[in-house]
Amino acid sequence: MSRNLAIFIFDAAMLVTLCVAESVRIAGIAFHEWFGISLVAVFLTHLLLSWNWVAAQTKQIVRLPTGWDRINYLLNFGLFVVTVLTIFTGVAISEAALPAMGFAVVPNNFWHGLHNLASTLMLVIAGLHIALNWDWILKTMRQRVRKAL
């Protein structure tokens, strides 16, 4: 399996898991929290798989060849920031997971509002990320279909 295909499959799985994690009304708050906590490992794995790209792009941020490259970098950085913020605030407002582990959490409207804002921004930026990389997505899918036939 090529590295591109592995990244593609991993990214697609991340998108599905993000959608599942956002289904609070369907699955309930306990599932949302435990599943969200488990996604920290997925998030870190994605970051490690993309580390060479992150390092190379960070070194070149001023010299990136096109506006699209800069936008893609900033979009990815924004996605990183709102993901970290969503995870942090999600833990801070935990109603099920932390109490189940013996930690008392005091309800706080500020953290709850920030969590809602960050998670909404995460979905919006993830959508923009997909749109900006749509050509790569289609190219990778076409290559895989050709090899399967």
Phi and psi in radians as a Rosetta constraint file:
Dihedral C 1 N 2 CA 2 C 2 CIRCULARHARMONIC -1.302 0.35
Dihedral N 2 CA 2 C 2 N 3 CIRCULARHARMONIC 2.769 0.35
Dihedral C 2 N 3 CA 3 C 3 CIRCULARHARMONIC -1.078 0.35
Dihedral N 3 CA 3 C 3 N 4 CIRCULARHARMONIC -0.733 0.35
Dihedral C 3 N 4 CA 4 C 4 CIRCULARHARMONIC -1.019 0.35
Dihedral N 4 CA 4 C 4 N 5 CIRCULARHARMONIC -0.764 0.35
Dihedral C 4 N 5 CA 5 C 5 CIRCULARHARMONIC -1.159 0.35
Dihedral N 5 CA 5 C 5 N 6 CIRCULARHARMONIC -0.713 0.35
Dihedral C 5 N 6 CA 6 C 6 CIRCULARHARMONIC -1.077 0.35
Dihedral N 6 CA 6 C 6 N 7 CIRCULARHARMONIC -0.760 0.35
Dihedral C 6 N 7 CA 7 C 7 CIRCULARHARMONIC -1.130 0.35
Dihedral N 7 CA 7 C 7 N 8 CIRCULARHARMONIC -0.732 0.35
Dihedral C 7 N 8 CA 8 C 8 CIRCULARHARMONIC -1.034 0.35
Dihedral N 8 CA 8 C 8 N 9 CIRCULARHARMONIC -0.844 0.35
Dihedral C 8 N 9 CA 9 C 9 CIRCULARHARMONIC -1.114 0.35
Dihedral N 9 CA 9 C 9 N 10 CIRCULARHARMONIC -0.755 0.35
Dihedral C 9 N 10 CA 10 C 10 CIRCULARHARMONIC -1.102 0.35
Dihedral N 10 CA 10 C 10 N 11 CIRCULARHARMONIC -0.768 0.35
Dihedral C 10 N 11 CA 11 C 11 CIRCULARHARMONIC -1.108 0.35
Dihedral N 11 CA 11 C 11 N 12 CIRCULARHARMONIC -0.720 0.35
Dihedral C 11 N 12 CA 12 C 12 CIRCULARHARMONIC -1.098 0.35
Dihedral N 12 CA 12 C 12 N 13 CIRCULARHARMONIC -0.732 0.35
Dihedral C 12 N 13 CA 13 C 13 CIRCULARHARMONIC -1.122 0.35
Dihedral N 13 CA 13 C 13 N 14 CIRCULARHARMONIC -0.667 0.35
Dihedral C 13 N 14 CA 14 C 14 CIRCULARHARMONIC -1.094 0.35
Dihedral N 14 CA 14 C 14 N 15 CIRCULARHARMONIC -0.701 0.35
Dihedral C 14 N 15 CA 15 C 15 CIRCULARHARMONIC -1.099 0.35
Dihedral N 15 CA 15 C 15 N 16 CIRCULARHARMONIC -0.777 0.35
Dihedral C 15 N 16 CA 16 C 16 CIRCULARHARMONIC -1.098 0.35
Dihedral N 16 CA 16 C 16 N 17 CIRCULARHARMONIC -0.780 0.35
Dihedral C 16 N 17 CA 17 C 17 CIRCULARHARMONIC -1.158 0.35
Dihedral N 17 CA 17 C 17 N 18 CIRCULARHARMONIC -0.596 0.35
Dihedral C 17 N 18 CA 18 C 18 CIRCULARHARMONIC -1.101 0.35
Dihedral N 18 CA 18 C 18 N 19 CIRCULARHARMONIC -0.751 0.35
Dihedral C 18 N 19 CA 19 C 19 CIRCULARHARMONIC -1.124 0.35
Dihedral N 19 CA 19 C 19 N 20 CIRCULARHARMONIC -0.695 0.35
Dihedral C 19 N 20 CA 20 C 20 CIRCULARHARMONIC -1.126 0.35
Dihedral N 20 CA 20 C 20 N 21 CIRCULARHARMONIC -0.771 0.35
Dihedral C 20 N 21 CA 21 C 21 CIRCULARHARMONIC -1.100 0.35
Dihedral N 21 CA 21 C 21 N 22 CIRCULARHARMONIC -0.533 0.35
Dihedral C 21 N 22 CA 22 C 22 CIRCULARHARMONIC -1.400 0.35
Dihedral N 22 CA 22 C 22 N 23 CIRCULARHARMONIC -0.045 0.35
Dihedral C 22 N 23 CA 23 C 23 CIRCULARHARMONIC -1.560 0.35
Dihedral N 23 CA 23 C 23 N 24 CIRCULARHARMONIC 0.940 0.35
Dihedral C 23 N 24 CA 24 C 24 CIRCULARHARMONIC -1.031 0.35
Dihedral N 24 CA 24 C 24 N 25 CIRCULARHARMONIC -0.766 0.35
Dihedral C 24 N 25 CA 25 C 25 CIRCULARHARMONIC -1.140 0.35
Dihedral N 25 CA 25 C 25 N 26 CIRCULARHARMONIC -0.491 0.35
Dihedral C 25 N 26 CA 26 C 26 CIRCULARHARMONIC -1.489 0.35
Dihedral N 26 CA 26 C 26 N 27 CIRCULARHARMONIC -0.853 0.35
Dihedral C 26 N 27 CA 27 C 27 CIRCULARHARMONIC -1.607 0.35
Dihedral N 27 CA 27 C 27 N 28 CIRCULARHARMONIC -0.361 0.35
Dihedral C 27 N 28 CA 28 C 28 CIRCULARHARMONIC 1.675 0.35
Dihedral N 28 CA 28 C 28 N 29 CIRCULARHARMONIC 2.808 0.35
Dihedral C 28 N 29 CA 29 C 29 CIRCULARHARMONIC -1.190 0.35
Dihedral N 29 CA 29 C 29 N 30 CIRCULARHARMONIC -0.651 0.35
Dihedral C 29 N 30 CA 30 C 30 CIRCULARHARMONIC -1.106 0.35
Dihedral N 30 CA 30 C 30 N 31 CIRCULARHARMONIC -0.820 0.35
Dihedral C 30 N 31 CA 31 C 31 CIRCULARHARMONIC -1.070 0.35
Dihedral N 31 CA 31 C 31 N 32 CIRCULARHARMONIC -0.786 0.35
Dihedral C 31 N 32 CA 32 C 32 CIRCULARHARMONIC -0.961 0.35
Dihedral N 32 CA 32 C 32 N 33 CIRCULARHARMONIC -0.798 0.35
Dihedral C 32 N 33 CA 33 C 33 CIRCULARHARMONIC -1.221 0.35
Dihedral N 33 CA 33 C 33 N 34 CIRCULARHARMONIC -0.862 0.35
Dihedral C 33 N 34 CA 34 C 34 CIRCULARHARMONIC -1.130 0.35
Dihedral N 34 CA 34 C 34 N 35 CIRCULARHARMONIC -0.717 0.35
Dihedral C 34 N 35 CA 35 C 35 CIRCULARHARMONIC -1.142 0.35
Dihedral N 35 CA 35 C 35 N 36 CIRCULARHARMONIC -0.735 0.35
Dihedral C 35 N 36 CA 36 C 36 CIRCULARHARMONIC -1.055 0.35
Dihedral N 36 CA 36 C 36 N 37 CIRCULARHARMONIC -0.732 0.35
Dihedral C 36 N 37 CA 37 C 37 CIRCULARHARMONIC -1.102 0.35
Dihedral N 37 CA 37 C 37 N 38 CIRCULARHARMONIC -0.712 0.35
Dihedral C 37 N 38 CA 38 C 38 CIRCULARHARMONIC -1.151 0.35
Dihedral N 38 CA 38 C 38 N 39 CIRCULARHARMONIC -0.450 0.35
Dihedral C 38 N 39 CA 39 C 39 CIRCULARHARMONIC -1.268 0.35
Dihedral N 39 CA 39 C 39 N 40 CIRCULARHARMONIC -0.225 0.35
Dihedral C 39 N 40 CA 40 C 40 CIRCULARHARMONIC -1.019 0.35
Dihedral N 40 CA 40 C 40 N 41 CIRCULARHARMONIC -0.728 0.35
Dihedral C 40 N 41 CA 41 C 41 CIRCULARHARMONIC -1.122 0.35
Dihedral N 41 CA 41 C 41 N 42 CIRCULARHARMONIC -0.693 0.35
Dihedral C 41 N 42 CA 42 C 42 CIRCULARHARMONIC -1.147 0.35
Dihedral N 42 CA 42 C 42 N 43 CIRCULARHARMONIC -0.762 0.35
Dihedral C 42 N 43 CA 43 C 43 CIRCULARHARMONIC -1.049 0.35
Dihedral N 43 CA 43 C 43 N 44 CIRCULARHARMONIC -0.802 0.35
Dihedral C 43 N 44 CA 44 C 44 CIRCULARHARMONIC -1.154 0.35
Dihedral N 44 CA 44 C 44 N 45 CIRCULARHARMONIC -0.670 0.35
Dihedral C 44 N 45 CA 45 C 45 CIRCULARHARMONIC -1.093 0.35
Dihedral N 45 CA 45 C 45 N 46 CIRCULARHARMONIC -0.769 0.35
Dihedral C 45 N 46 CA 46 C 46 CIRCULARHARMONIC -1.058 0.35
Dihedral N 46 CA 46 C 46 N 47 CIRCULARHARMONIC -0.759 0.35
Dihedral C 46 N 47 CA 47 C 47 CIRCULARHARMONIC -1.080 0.35
Dihedral N 47 CA 47 C 47 N 48 CIRCULARHARMONIC -0.747 0.35
Dihedral C 47 N 48 CA 48 C 48 CIRCULARHARMONIC -1.168 0.35
Dihedral N 48 CA 48 C 48 N 49 CIRCULARHARMONIC -0.693 0.35
Dihedral C 48 N 49 CA 49 C 49 CIRCULARHARMONIC -1.113 0.35
Dihedral N 49 CA 49 C 49 N 50 CIRCULARHARMONIC -0.530 0.35
Dihedral C 49 N 50 CA 50 C 50 CIRCULARHARMONIC -1.709 0.35
Dihedral N 50 CA 50 C 50 N 51 CIRCULARHARMONIC 0.095 0.35
Dihedral C 50 N 51 CA 51 C 51 CIRCULARHARMONIC -1.030 0.35
Dihedral N 51 CA 51 C 51 N 52 CIRCULARHARMONIC -0.712 0.35
Dihedral C 51 N 52 CA 52 C 52 CIRCULARHARMONIC -1.048 0.35
Dihedral N 52 CA 52 C 52 N 53 CIRCULARHARMONIC -0.747 0.35
Dihedral C 52 N 53 CA 53 C 53 CIRCULARHARMONIC -1.112 0.35
Dihedral N 53 CA 53 C 53 N 54 CIRCULARHARMONIC -0.805 0.35
Dihedral C 53 N 54 CA 54 C 54 CIRCULARHARMONIC -1.029 0.35
Dihedral N 54 CA 54 C 54 N 55 CIRCULARHARMONIC -0.846 0.35
Dihedral C 54 N 55 CA 55 C 55 CIRCULARHARMONIC -1.089 0.35
Dihedral N 55 CA 55 C 55 N 56 CIRCULARHARMONIC -0.802 0.35
Dihedral C 55 N 56 CA 56 C 56 CIRCULARHARMONIC -1.126 0.35
Dihedral N 56 CA 56 C 56 N 57 CIRCULARHARMONIC -0.774 0.35
Dihedral C 56 N 57 CA 57 C 57 CIRCULARHARMONIC -1.200 0.35
Dihedral N 57 CA 57 C 57 N 58 CIRCULARHARMONIC -0.625 0.35
Dihedral C 57 N 58 CA 58 C 58 CIRCULARHARMONIC -1.139 0.35
Dihedral N 58 CA 58 C 58 N 59 CIRCULARHARMONIC -0.702 0.35
Dihedral C 58 N 59 CA 59 C 59 CIRCULARHARMONIC -1.122 0.35
Dihedral N 59 CA 59 C 59 N 60 CIRCULARHARMONIC -0.522 0.35
Dihedral C 59 N 60 CA 60 C 60 CIRCULARHARMONIC -1.811 0.35
Dihedral N 60 CA 60 C 60 N 61 CIRCULARHARMONIC 0.152 0.35
Dihedral C 60 N 61 CA 61 C 61 CIRCULARHARMONIC -0.898 0.35
Dihedral N 61 CA 61 C 61 N 62 CIRCULARHARMONIC -0.672 0.35
Dihedral C 61 N 62 CA 62 C 62 CIRCULARHARMONIC -1.328 0.35
Dihedral N 62 CA 62 C 62 N 63 CIRCULARHARMONIC -0.542 0.35
Dihedral C 62 N 63 CA 63 C 63 CIRCULARHARMONIC -1.784 0.35
Dihedral N 63 CA 63 C 63 N 64 CIRCULARHARMONIC 0.250 0.35
Dihedral C 63 N 64 CA 64 C 64 CIRCULARHARMONIC -1.023 0.35
Dihedral N 64 CA 64 C 64 N 65 CIRCULARHARMONIC 2.385 0.35
Dihedral C 64 N 65 CA 65 C 65 CIRCULARHARMONIC -1.120 0.35
Dihedral N 65 CA 65 C 65 N 66 CIRCULARHARMONIC -0.603 0.35
Dihedral C 65 N 66 CA 66 C 66 CIRCULARHARMONIC -2.287 0.35
Dihedral N 66 CA 66 C 66 N 67 CIRCULARHARMONIC 2.865 0.35
Dihedral C 66 N 67 CA 67 C 67 CIRCULARHARMONIC -1.078 0.35
Dihedral N 67 CA 67 C 67 N 68 CIRCULARHARMONIC -0.596 0.35
Dihedral C 67 N 68 CA 68 C 68 CIRCULARHARMONIC -1.126 0.35
Dihedral N 68 CA 68 C 68 N 69 CIRCULARHARMONIC -0.666 0.35
Dihedral C 68 N 69 CA 69 C 69 CIRCULARHARMONIC -1.106 0.35
Dihedral N 69 CA 69 C 69 N 70 CIRCULARHARMONIC -0.736 0.35
Dihedral C 69 N 70 CA 70 C 70 CIRCULARHARMONIC -1.126 0.35
Dihedral N 70 CA 70 C 70 N 71 CIRCULARHARMONIC -0.779 0.35
Dihedral C 70 N 71 CA 71 C 71 CIRCULARHARMONIC -1.074 0.35
Dihedral N 71 CA 71 C 71 N 72 CIRCULARHARMONIC -0.769 0.35
Dihedral C 71 N 72 CA 72 C 72 CIRCULARHARMONIC -1.072 0.35
Dihedral N 72 CA 72 C 72 N 73 CIRCULARHARMONIC -0.746 0.35
Dihedral C 72 N 73 CA 73 C 73 CIRCULARHARMONIC -1.092 0.35
Dihedral N 73 CA 73 C 73 N 74 CIRCULARHARMONIC -0.860 0.35
Dihedral C 73 N 74 CA 74 C 74 CIRCULARHARMONIC -1.123 0.35
Dihedral N 74 CA 74 C 74 N 75 CIRCULARHARMONIC -0.640 0.35
Dihedral C 74 N 75 CA 75 C 75 CIRCULARHARMONIC -1.111 0.35
Dihedral N 75 CA 75 C 75 N 76 CIRCULARHARMONIC -0.784 0.35
Dihedral C 75 N 76 CA 76 C 76 CIRCULARHARMONIC -1.116 0.35
Dihedral N 76 CA 76 C 76 N 77 CIRCULARHARMONIC -0.708 0.35
Dihedral C 76 N 77 CA 77 C 77 CIRCULARHARMONIC -1.115 0.35
Dihedral N 77 CA 77 C 77 N 78 CIRCULARHARMONIC -0.761 0.35
Dihedral C 77 N 78 CA 78 C 78 CIRCULARHARMONIC -1.066 0.35
Dihedral N 78 CA 78 C 78 N 79 CIRCULARHARMONIC -0.706 0.35
Dihedral C 78 N 79 CA 79 C 79 CIRCULARHARMONIC -1.107 0.35
Dihedral N 79 CA 79 C 79 N 80 CIRCULARHARMONIC -0.705 0.35
Dihedral C 79 N 80 CA 80 C 80 CIRCULARHARMONIC -1.055 0.35
Dihedral N 80 CA 80 C 80 N 81 CIRCULARHARMONIC -0.843 0.35
Dihedral C 80 N 81 CA 81 C 81 CIRCULARHARMONIC -1.076 0.35
Dihedral N 81 CA 81 C 81 N 82 CIRCULARHARMONIC -0.844 0.35
Dihedral C 81 N 82 CA 82 C 82 CIRCULARHARMONIC -1.230 0.35
Dihedral N 82 CA 82 C 82 N 83 CIRCULARHARMONIC -0.489 0.35
Dihedral C 82 N 83 CA 83 C 83 CIRCULARHARMONIC -1.172 0.35
Dihedral N 83 CA 83 C 83 N 84 CIRCULARHARMONIC -0.820 0.35
Dihedral C 83 N 84 CA 84 C 84 CIRCULARHARMONIC -1.067 0.35
Dihedral N 84 CA 84 C 84 N 85 CIRCULARHARMONIC -0.757 0.35
Dihedral C 84 N 85 CA 85 C 85 CIRCULARHARMONIC -1.106 0.35
Dihedral N 85 CA 85 C 85 N 86 CIRCULARHARMONIC -0.714 0.35
Dihedral C 85 N 86 CA 86 C 86 CIRCULARHARMONIC -1.108 0.35
Dihedral N 86 CA 86 C 86 N 87 CIRCULARHARMONIC -0.774 0.35
Dihedral C 86 N 87 CA 87 C 87 CIRCULARHARMONIC -1.110 0.35
Dihedral N 87 CA 87 C 87 N 88 CIRCULARHARMONIC -0.856 0.35
Dihedral C 87 N 88 CA 88 C 88 CIRCULARHARMONIC -1.057 0.35
Dihedral N 88 CA 88 C 88 N 89 CIRCULARHARMONIC -0.861 0.35
Dihedral C 88 N 89 CA 89 C 89 CIRCULARHARMONIC -1.209 0.35
Dihedral N 89 CA 89 C 89 N 90 CIRCULARHARMONIC -0.547 0.35
Dihedral C 89 N 90 CA 90 C 90 CIRCULARHARMONIC -1.097 0.35
Dihedral N 90 CA 90 C 90 N 91 CIRCULARHARMONIC -0.730 0.35
Dihedral C 90 N 91 CA 91 C 91 CIRCULARHARMONIC -1.158 0.35
Dihedral N 91 CA 91 C 91 N 92 CIRCULARHARMONIC -0.699 0.35
Dihedral C 91 N 92 CA 92 C 92 CIRCULARHARMONIC -1.114 0.35
Dihedral N 92 CA 92 C 92 N 93 CIRCULARHARMONIC -0.505 0.35
Dihedral C 92 N 93 CA 93 C 93 CIRCULARHARMONIC -1.866 0.35
Dihedral N 93 CA 93 C 93 N 94 CIRCULARHARMONIC 0.231 0.35
Dihedral C 93 N 94 CA 94 C 94 CIRCULARHARMONIC -0.881 0.35
Dihedral N 94 CA 94 C 94 N 95 CIRCULARHARMONIC 2.273 0.35
Dihedral C 94 N 95 CA 95 C 95 CIRCULARHARMONIC -1.866 0.35
Dihedral N 95 CA 95 C 95 N 96 CIRCULARHARMONIC -0.276 0.35
Dihedral C 95 N 96 CA 96 C 96 CIRCULARHARMONIC -2.222 0.35
Dihedral N 96 CA 96 C 96 N 97 CIRCULARHARMONIC -0.907 0.35
Dihedral C 96 N 97 CA 97 C 97 CIRCULARHARMONIC -1.151 0.35
Dihedral N 97 CA 97 C 97 N 98 CIRCULARHARMONIC -0.955 0.35
Dihedral C 97 N 98 CA 98 C 98 CIRCULARHARMONIC -1.130 0.35
Dihedral N 98 CA 98 C 98 N 99 CIRCULARHARMONIC -0.786 0.35
Dihedral C 98 N 99 CA 99 C 99 CIRCULARHARMONIC -1.022 0.35
Dihedral N 99 CA 99 C 99 N 100 CIRCULARHARMONIC -0.602 0.35
Dihedral C 99 N 100 CA 100 C 100 CIRCULARHARMONIC -1.154 0.35
Dihedral N 100 CA 100 C 100 N 101 CIRCULARHARMONIC -0.433 0.35
Dihedral C 100 N 101 CA 101 C 101 CIRCULARHARMONIC -1.632 0.35
Dihedral N 101 CA 101 C 101 N 102 CIRCULARHARMONIC 0.082 0.35
Dihedral C 101 N 102 CA 102 C 102 CIRCULARHARMONIC 1.619 0.35
Dihedral N 102 CA 102 C 102 N 103 CIRCULARHARMONIC 0.167 0.35
Dihedral C 102 N 103 CA 103 C 103 CIRCULARHARMONIC -1.739 0.35
Dihedral N 103 CA 103 C 103 N 104 CIRCULARHARMONIC 2.249 0.35
Dihedral C 103 N 104 CA 104 C 104 CIRCULARHARMONIC -1.468 0.35
Dihedral N 104 CA 104 C 104 N 105 CIRCULARHARMONIC 2.337 0.35
Dihedral C 104 N 105 CA 105 C 105 CIRCULARHARMONIC -2.102 0.35
Dihedral N 105 CA 105 C 105 N 106 CIRCULARHARMONIC 2.204 0.35
Dihedral C 105 N 106 CA 106 C 106 CIRCULARHARMONIC -1.544 0.35
Dihedral N 106 CA 106 C 106 N 107 CIRCULARHARMONIC 2.195 0.35
Dihedral C 106 N 107 CA 107 C 107 CIRCULARHARMONIC -0.985 0.35
Dihedral N 107 CA 107 C 107 N 108 CIRCULARHARMONIC 2.399 0.35
Dihedral C 107 N 108 CA 108 C 108 CIRCULARHARMONIC -2.518 0.35
Dihedral N 108 CA 108 C 108 N 109 CIRCULARHARMONIC 1.998 0.35
Dihedral C 108 N 109 CA 109 C 109 CIRCULARHARMONIC -1.132 0.35
Dihedral N 109 CA 109 C 109 N 110 CIRCULARHARMONIC -0.562 0.35
Dihedral C 109 N 110 CA 110 C 110 CIRCULARHARMONIC -1.079 0.35
Dihedral N 110 CA 110 C 110 N 111 CIRCULARHARMONIC -0.890 0.35
Dihedral C 110 N 111 CA 111 C 111 CIRCULARHARMONIC -1.138 0.35
Dihedral N 111 CA 111 C 111 N 112 CIRCULARHARMONIC -0.632 0.35
Dihedral C 111 N 112 CA 112 C 112 CIRCULARHARMONIC -1.136 0.35
Dihedral N 112 CA 112 C 112 N 113 CIRCULARHARMONIC -0.779 0.35
Dihedral C 112 N 113 CA 113 C 113 CIRCULARHARMONIC -1.124 0.35
Dihedral N 113 CA 113 C 113 N 114 CIRCULARHARMONIC -0.715 0.35
Dihedral C 113 N 114 CA 114 C 114 CIRCULARHARMONIC -1.146 0.35
Dihedral N 114 CA 114 C 114 N 115 CIRCULARHARMONIC -0.660 0.35
Dihedral C 114 N 115 CA 115 C 115 CIRCULARHARMONIC -1.098 0.35
Dihedral N 115 CA 115 C 115 N 116 CIRCULARHARMONIC -0.795 0.35
Dihedral C 115 N 116 CA 116 C 116 CIRCULARHARMONIC -1.088 0.35
Dihedral N 116 CA 116 C 116 N 117 CIRCULARHARMONIC -0.753 0.35
Dihedral C 116 N 117 CA 117 C 117 CIRCULARHARMONIC -1.122 0.35
Dihedral N 117 CA 117 C 117 N 118 CIRCULARHARMONIC -0.831 0.35
Dihedral C 117 N 118 CA 118 C 118 CIRCULARHARMONIC -1.112 0.35
Dihedral N 118 CA 118 C 118 N 119 CIRCULARHARMONIC -0.724 0.35
Dihedral C 118 N 119 CA 119 C 119 CIRCULARHARMONIC -1.205 0.35
Dihedral N 119 CA 119 C 119 N 120 CIRCULARHARMONIC -0.599 0.35
Dihedral C 119 N 120 CA 120 C 120 CIRCULARHARMONIC -1.157 0.35
Dihedral N 120 CA 120 C 120 N 121 CIRCULARHARMONIC -0.792 0.35
Dihedral C 120 N 121 CA 121 C 121 CIRCULARHARMONIC -1.084 0.35
Dihedral N 121 CA 121 C 121 N 122 CIRCULARHARMONIC -0.632 0.35
Dihedral C 121 N 122 CA 122 C 122 CIRCULARHARMONIC -1.071 0.35
Dihedral N 122 CA 122 C 122 N 123 CIRCULARHARMONIC -0.756 0.35
Dihedral C 122 N 123 CA 123 C 123 CIRCULARHARMONIC -1.150 0.35
Dihedral N 123 CA 123 C 123 N 124 CIRCULARHARMONIC -0.744 0.35
Dihedral C 123 N 124 CA 124 C 124 CIRCULARHARMONIC -1.115 0.35
Dihedral N 124 CA 124 C 124 N 125 CIRCULARHARMONIC -0.835 0.35
Dihedral C 124 N 125 CA 125 C 125 CIRCULARHARMONIC -1.171 0.35
Dihedral N 125 CA 125 C 125 N 126 CIRCULARHARMONIC -0.654 0.35
Dihedral C 125 N 126 CA 126 C 126 CIRCULARHARMONIC -1.075 0.35
Dihedral N 126 CA 126 C 126 N 127 CIRCULARHARMONIC -0.697 0.35
Dihedral C 126 N 127 CA 127 C 127 CIRCULARHARMONIC -1.102 0.35
Dihedral N 127 CA 127 C 127 N 128 CIRCULARHARMONIC -0.753 0.35
Dihedral C 127 N 128 CA 128 C 128 CIRCULARHARMONIC -1.129 0.35
Dihedral N 128 CA 128 C 128 N 129 CIRCULARHARMONIC -0.672 0.35
Dihedral C 128 N 129 CA 129 C 129 CIRCULARHARMONIC -1.061 0.35
Dihedral N 129 CA 129 C 129 N 130 CIRCULARHARMONIC -0.785 0.35
Dihedral C 129 N 130 CA 130 C 130 CIRCULARHARMONIC -1.105 0.35
Dihedral N 130 CA 130 C 130 N 131 CIRCULARHARMONIC -0.782 0.35
Dihedral C 130 N 131 CA 131 C 131 CIRCULARHARMONIC -1.079 0.35
Dihedral N 131 CA 131 C 131 N 132 CIRCULARHARMONIC -0.740 0.35
Dihedral C 131 N 132 CA 132 C 132 CIRCULARHARMONIC -1.186 0.35
Dihedral N 132 CA 132 C 132 N 133 CIRCULARHARMONIC -0.511 0.35
Dihedral C 132 N 133 CA 133 C 133 CIRCULARHARMONIC -1.817 0.35
Dihedral N 133 CA 133 C 133 N 134 CIRCULARHARMONIC 0.294 0.35
Dihedral C 133 N 134 CA 134 C 134 CIRCULARHARMONIC -1.036 0.35
Dihedral N 134 CA 134 C 134 N 135 CIRCULARHARMONIC -0.679 0.35
Dihedral C 134 N 135 CA 135 C 135 CIRCULARHARMONIC -1.057 0.35
Dihedral N 135 CA 135 C 135 N 136 CIRCULARHARMONIC -0.772 0.35
Dihedral C 135 N 136 CA 136 C 136 CIRCULARHARMONIC -1.119 0.35
Dihedral N 136 CA 136 C 136 N 137 CIRCULARHARMONIC -0.707 0.35
Dihedral C 136 N 137 CA 137 C 137 CIRCULARHARMONIC -1.050 0.35
Dihedral N 137 CA 137 C 137 N 138 CIRCULARHARMONIC -0.864 0.35
Dihedral C 137 N 138 CA 138 C 138 CIRCULARHARMONIC -1.118 0.35
Dihedral N 138 CA 138 C 138 N 139 CIRCULARHARMONIC -0.742 0.35
Dihedral C 138 N 139 CA 139 C 139 CIRCULARHARMONIC -1.044 0.35
Dihedral N 139 CA 139 C 139 N 140 CIRCULARHARMONIC -0.791 0.35
Dihedral C 139 N 140 CA 140 C 140 CIRCULARHARMONIC -1.146 0.35
Dihedral N 140 CA 140 C 140 N 141 CIRCULARHARMONIC -0.715 0.35
Dihedral C 140 N 141 CA 141 C 141 CIRCULARHARMONIC -1.133 0.35
Dihedral N 141 CA 141 C 141 N 142 CIRCULARHARMONIC -0.762 0.35
Dihedral C 141 N 142 CA 142 C 142 CIRCULARHARMONIC -1.080 0.35
Dihedral N 142 CA 142 C 142 N 143 CIRCULARHARMONIC -0.757 0.35
Dihedral C 142 N 143 CA 143 C 143 CIRCULARHARMONIC -1.041 0.35
Dihedral N 143 CA 143 C 143 N 144 CIRCULARHARMONIC -0.724 0.35
Dihedral C 143 N 144 CA 144 C 144 CIRCULARHARMONIC -1.187 0.35
Dihedral N 144 CA 144 C 144 N 145 CIRCULARHARMONIC -0.699 0.35
Dihedral C 144 N 145 CA 145 C 145 CIRCULARHARMONIC -1.159 0.35
Dihedral N 145 CA 145 C 145 N 146 CIRCULARHARMONIC -0.726 0.35
Dihedral C 145 N 146 CA 146 C 146 CIRCULARHARMONIC -1.072 0.35
Dihedral N 146 CA 146 C 146 N 147 CIRCULARHARMONIC -0.725 0.35
Dihedral C 146 N 147 CA 147 C 147 CIRCULARHARMONIC -1.190 0.35
Dihedral N 147 CA 147 C 147 N 148 CIRCULARHARMONIC -0.542 0.35
Dihedral C 147 N 148 CA 148 C 148 CIRCULARHARMONIC -1.299 0.35
Dihedral N 148 CA 148 C 148 N 149 CIRCULARHARMONIC -0.472 0.35
